[in-house]
Amino acid sequence: MTLTLDTKRSAGRIAKAASAFLETLSHEQRLRIGFSFDSDERGNWHYVPMPRNGLPRGDLDQRQIEASEELIASSMSGRALKQTLAIFEHELILGRIEGSQGTTWFDRDPGLYYFSVFGDPAGEEPWGWRVEGHHVSLNLTIAGGEVVSPTPCFLGANPAEVRHGPAKGLRILTDEEDLARRLLLSLDPLQRGRAVIYPVAPREFVSRAGRRVEIDRRAGLPAGLMSADQREALMSLVRVYVTRKPDDIAGKALKKIEDQGVGEILFAWAGSEHRGQCHYYRLHGPSFFVEYDNTQDMANHIHSVWRDTEDDFGYDPLRLHYEASHT
């Protein structure tokens, strides 16, 4: 990956893909997908089954679905695009599992992922877009021809590992789980004493799905107290999340993390070290924040999110943009 502070290439590609998607829509569909950039809806994100605003994937014809996937592809790396589309289809597997167990509480439908566009991607003013549903929430904000925020960026999987049927063995979020456990197991007893912050994994994210990260205090083992190999393992895990985005966006985010100091990143773990048992971790830097849990459904249900503790949704750069434009 080439580190860069310039995201104009991706910003232009994303705007072009968003405009092309919008051109495939009817007037009624455009009314459903479109929101003002200042709408409160832009910060109203979540990753559980719930009623949502926007235009659902299930209401798109094949041409529109292809255009919507081009928009996702413009905003994600190839690996993350495959993960996202696999999560859409994972609803069918989950539906069959719940149906066989008689535990169906929600519709499990790949069509229940909702697209929203905030502002005009063909204009000069700031704009953004989102696709969201069960276990996906991808948010992206552009201003001044640059990507000013690629977060919150959530991906999840239930089941984390498919254990029966034609897709047996499928794991969509493999590295998110395996690299973190490998890092934990590399720690000596003193390091582990700092890293393990709870004996039992919390059932859900501590930070919640607010407009800003809600976390009381930084906790865990600082990368500055790790060996060189352990720090590289930590950064490999960081890159799993950052490289969900295209190279220029990921490079800018990684440059910010490195400039703020890799040694300042805290690695925190809770719960069991063994696969198949409840566990949780987080990575907490000066502005970079990752949270992961695998506790529900007999520890076979992953949630993972990359956030910015200072500026999810790009509110601060946008404030500066507006001030500069006004001046």
N, C-alpha and C positions, 0 to 999 in steps of 0.2 A: 504494500500500500504506500502511495506517495502522500506524505503529510503536506497539507495545504490549508491556508486560511481562506481560500476563495471557493465559494460554493455556487458561483454563477452558472456553471455548466449544468449542475443538477437542477437548480432553480428554473432555468430555461426549459429543460427537458420536462420537468414536472408540470410547468404551466402549459406547455404544448399538449401534454397528455390529458390534462384536466380539461382544456378547451375542446379537444377532440372528443372526449367522453360526453361533455355537455352538449355538443352538436348532435349526438345521436338521440338525445332525449326529446320527448314531447313537451309541449308547454306545461301540461299538468305535472309531469315528472320534474321539470325544472323548478316549479314552485315548491315541490316537496324536498328537493335536494338543496335548495339555495337558502342561505341565511346571510344576514349582514355580518360584516367582519366583527362588529362590536357586540354581537349577540351574546347573551349569557350562555347560550347553547355551546359555544366553542369550548368553554371550560368544564362542561357537564359530561365528564367521561366516566365509564365503568366497564367492567369485563364479565359481569354476571348476566344470566338471562333476565331480561326486564323490558318493559315497553320503551321504545326508542323513537326519536324523531329522525327524519331523513328519508332517503329512498332505499328500500330494501333490495338486496340482490335478487330475491325471488320475483320481483316485478320487472326484471330486465329480460329482454329477448337475447338471443345468442350474440348478435352483433354488439349489443350494449354490454353484455358480460365481458366480451373480449376487450372492448374499450376500457371497461373498469379495471380489468386485470393489467392492461397497459399502464394505467395510472398507478396501480400498486407497484408494478415493475419499475416504473420511473423513480419511485421513492424508496426502494428497498434493494438490498444486494440480491444476487441470484439465490443464495442459500436461504435468506429470510423470505423471499418470494415463495419458494417451495414450501417452507414451513407454514406460511400464512394460508396458502391454498390448501395444504394438507389439513390444517385446523378446520377450515370450512367443511371439508368432506368428513372430518372426524366426527361431526355431529351424527352422521348416519350410523357409525360404529357405536357411539354412545347410546343412540336411540335403540339399537338392537339389544345392547347389553341391558339397558333399563327395562325394555319390554319383556325380556326373558326373566327378569327378576321381579317384575310387577311393581317397579318403583318409578314409573314415569311421572314426573311432576311438571315438566316443561316440554314444549315442542322442540325436537332436535332436528333442525332443518338448516341445510347450508344456505337457504335463501334468506335467513334472518340475520343478515349482516348489512348494516345500514351505512350508506354513503352520505356525506354532508360536505358542502362547499361553502366556505365563508368568504364573501367578497367575490371579486371578479378576477380570475386568473389571467385574463387578457388585458387587464387594466394596469395602471401605474401604482395604484394604492396597495397596501398590504392585504394579503389574502391567505387562506389556509384551507386544508381539507382533512377529512377524517373518514376512516372506515372502522366500524365497531360492531361487535356482537359478542356472543359467548366465547370468551378466551382470546379475543382479539380487540385491541384498541390502538390504532396507529394514528398519530396526530402530527401534523406538519404545518409550520408557519413560515411564510415568505414575505420579506419586505425589502425594498430597494434592490430587487434582483438577486437577493441572497437568501439562503435558508437560515433563518434566525433561531428556529427551534425545531428539532426532530423528536421532541418528547412531549408527553409520556408515550412510551413505546412498550406495549404489553403483548406478550404471547403466552398462552397456556395450553395444556393438553390433559384431557380426561377421556380415556385412560392414558397415563403417562407411558405405559407399555401395554400393548394389546396382547392379551394372554391366551386368547382363543379365536378360532375362526380363520378365514382366508388371510387376514392381515396379521396373524400371530407374529409377534416379535417386533412390530412397528413401534418405534420410539421417535417422536417428532422433535423433542427437545433433549437430545442426547448429551451434547457438550455442556449445556447449562447445568445438568446434574453431575456428570462424571468428572469434569475438571475441578469442580469445587470439592468433591469428596477426595480426589487425589491430593489436592492442596492440604486439606485437613489432615489426611493420613501422613503427610510428610512432616508435620509439626512435632517437635519434641515436647515433653510434658510441660515445661515452663511456657512455651509458646501456646500450647493448647489451653493452658489455664487462662491465658489472656483472651484467646479466640472464642472459647465457649462461654456465651453470655447468659444462656438459660439451659437448665438440664432437660427441659421439655420444650419441644418446638411449639411456637404459637400457632394457633389454628389458621390464622389468616395474616395478611400483611400488617405490620405494626404501623406503617406510614399512612394507610388508608388511601382511598381514591379521591383525595381532595384536589383543589386547584394548585395547592402547594404541598410539598412534602411535609407531613406532620410527624416529626421525630423529636423526642425530648432531648436526647443527648447522643453524642458519638460514643460508640463502644466497640471493642474488639482488639485484635492484634494489629499494630501498625506494620505496614510493609517495611518500614525502617528497621524493624527488629527481625526481619526475615533474612535468610541466606540469599545469595544471588540466584540460585536455582528456584527457590521458593518465590522470589519476586517475579521471576519470569513466568512461573506457573500462575501467579496472581494476575499478571498482565495478559496472559493467554485467556484467562476467564473474563477479564474486562473487555478484551477484544471480541469475545463471543457476542456481547451485547452491542458494543459500538458498531461492529461491522454488520449489524442488521441493516445499516444504511449504505448507500453508494459510497465509493471510495473517497470522494471529496468531502462529503458530509462527515463520514467516519473519521477521516484524517483531521479535519478541523476539531472535532470533539476530542480525539486522542491527543492532539497538540495541546489543547487546553488542560487536559488531565496531567500531562507530563510537565507542563509549565507550572502548574500548581504544586507539583511534587508527588511523585509516585510513593515516596516514603510516608506521605500523609494519609494514604488510603488505609482504611481499617477493614480487616476481614473478620467477620463475626459469624459464629455457628451456634445452632441450638438443636437439641434432639440427638438422635442416634447417628453413628457413623456408618451404619450398615444399610446397604441398599434394601429397599422393601420395608423400611421402618421410617417413622415420621422424622423429618428433618427440615431444617430451615437455614438460610444464610443471608447475609447482606454484605455489600461492598459500599463503603461510605468514605468518599473523598471530600475535599473542600466544597465542590459543587456537584460532583458525579455521585449518583446513588443507584444501586441495584438492590432489589429485594426479590427473594425466591422462597417459595414454600412448597412442600410436598407432604401434606398431612391428611388430606381428606381421602375417603374411599380406600381405606387401608393402605395409605401412603402410595397411591397410584394415581395422583391427580396434581399436576404441576401448575403453579402460577409463577410468572417471572416478568419483571418490569425494569426498564431503564428510565430513570428520571433525572431531572436537574434540580438540585435543592435550592438554587438561586432563582431559576427562571424557566420552569415549564411553560409552554405556550408562547414564549418569547415576549412577555409583557414588558420587561425592562428595555431591550433593544428597540421595541416598538415605541416606547415612550420617547427615547432619544431620537428616533426617526421622525416622529411627529414634531418634536421640538425643533429639530433642524429644518424640517420642511416649512414650519410656521415662520421661523426666522428668515 
